[in-house]
Amino acid sequence: MFRGNHTTSGRQGIGLLLGAVTVLLWGVLPLFLKALLERMDALTISWYRLLAAGILLYLYLAFRDGPGFPRRVLRSPWWLLAAAGGGLAGNYFTYVYSMNFITPAAAAVIIQLGPFLMLLGGLVLFRERFSRAQKFGAVVLLGGLALFFNRSLPLLLRAGPLSTVVLIILVSSVA
């Protein structure tokens, strides 16, 4: 259990509502991306997503922090900004590109390896400790993936076009 200095705001309902909206949007995203791929290519879709996110983030930060915020952001190490931008762009593009070859449901499940890989990265790179709840969550995640792919796992692991698509989504997860 977390024992930090955190105090609740008393607005748990808003947090629950925002969490539910996030789950809903992440759930329908693969379906919308698949439909968009009939009219646009993956690079164009990714470009529009990043442009819209960049504009909205810029407006939010300008409103919150005032006119001096771009100088503060640009003082960050340039390589860190480039790595973050490149990783995000790579994640968006490879995920959308993979939708050309796989169902939205399968892509949505495989991309869930991203948070798991981030957890492993924290363990390896930052030597974080694994709590009992995190161990349980990791086992549930891996078990769920195994159950979801139990019949198609041999097909996914065999060299061929489908394993290439799974590799593309794994690259997206790593990015």
N, C-alpha and C positions, 0 to 999 in steps of 0.2 A: 504494500500500500504506500502511496505517495505521502510523505510527511514534510512537505515544504512549507513555505510561508504563504501559500495561496489561500485566498478567501473568496468565497463565491459571491457573485454579483446579485444573486437573487433572481436572475433572469434565465432560469433553466429552460423555460418554455421556448424562448427565442433560440437558444442553442439547439434544442431538439428540432425545431422547425427548420433552421438552417441546415442541420445535419440531414434531415429528411429530403430537403430540396437538393442537396448535393448528391445524395444517393440516387435520387430520381434522374438528375441530369447526367450523372455518370452511367446510369443504366440505359438511357436512350441514346447517348452519344454514338455508340457503334452503329446503331440502326440508322441514324441520320447521316453518318459518314458514309455508310454503304450506299444510301440513296444518292448522296452528293456525287459519289464516284461515277454515277451514270452520266453526269453532265460535265464534271471537271476532273482534272487529273490530281493526283495526290499532292504534288508540289504546290499547285494553286490553292488547294484547300488549306494546306499547312500555312502558306503565306498569308491568307486571309485571317486564319485563326491567330497567328502571331501578331499581325498588324492590329486587329481589333483588341487583343489583350494588351498590347503595348500602349495603344491610345487610351484605353480605359485606366490602365495603371498610371500612366502619366497624369491624366486628369485627376485621379484620386490623390496622388502624391502632391500635385500642385495645390489642390484644395486643402489638404491636410497640413503640409509642411511649408507652404508659401513659395515665393518665387526663387529662393536660394537652393532648393533641393537638388537641381541637376548638378551643381558644382560638388555637393557632398557625395553624390553617387559616383561621379567621375573621378573622385579622389581614391576610390577603391582600386585595388590592384587590377590592371587592365586584363591580365591573363585570367583572373578569376571571373571577371565579367564575360570574357570571351568563352571560357569553358562552360559557364552556366548557360549562356545564350546558345552556344553550339550544341550542348547536351539537350536542351529543351527543343530546339529546332530538329535535331536528329530524332528525338523521341516522337515528336508530332509526325514528322514525315514518314518514318519507317512504320509507325502504327497505321497511319492512313493507307500507305502503300500496300501493307499486308492485307488490307480489306479487299483488294482486288482478287485475292486467291482463296480466302477462307471466310467462313460465316462470322457474322458479328458476335455471336455467342461464344464461339471458340476463341476469337481474338480477345474478347473481354476477359475470359478466364485466364488465358496465357499471360496477358499483361499484368495480372495480379502477382506475378513473380517479381515485379518491380519493387513493391514495398518490402518483400521478403529479402531481395538482394540488398536493399538499403539497410535492412536490419543486420544482415551478415556483414556488410561493409562497416557498420558501426562497431560490430564486435571485433573485426580484424584490424581496421585502420585506427580506430580510436580506443580500442581495448575496453569497450563498455562491458558491463556485466549483464548477463541474461537473467531476468527475473523468472520466477516460476510461471507467472501469467504469460510472459513472452514465449517461454518454452512450450506451454500449452497451445498458444496461438499459432506458433510455427508448425506444430504437429497437426493441428486442425487444418491449417492452410494446405500443407503438403498432402494430408489425407484427402481433402476435398478435391485437390487437383488430380490425385491418383484415381479417385472414384469417377470424376468427370471424364477422364481420358482412359479408363480401364480397358475399353474395347479397342480404342484407336491408338493407344500408346505404342504398340509394336509398329503400326503403320507410320506414326509420326517420327519414330526413331530410325526407321529404315531410310537409307539414302534415297532421295527422290524429290519431286517437286513439293510435296507437302512438308517434308522435313526442312526444305529451304525456307518455306513460309514461316514455320515455327522458329527457325534461326533468325529470320528478320524481326519477328516479334520479340525474341530474346534480346536482340541488339537494341530494340526500342526500350525494353525494360531496363537494360543496363544504362542506357543514355539518360 
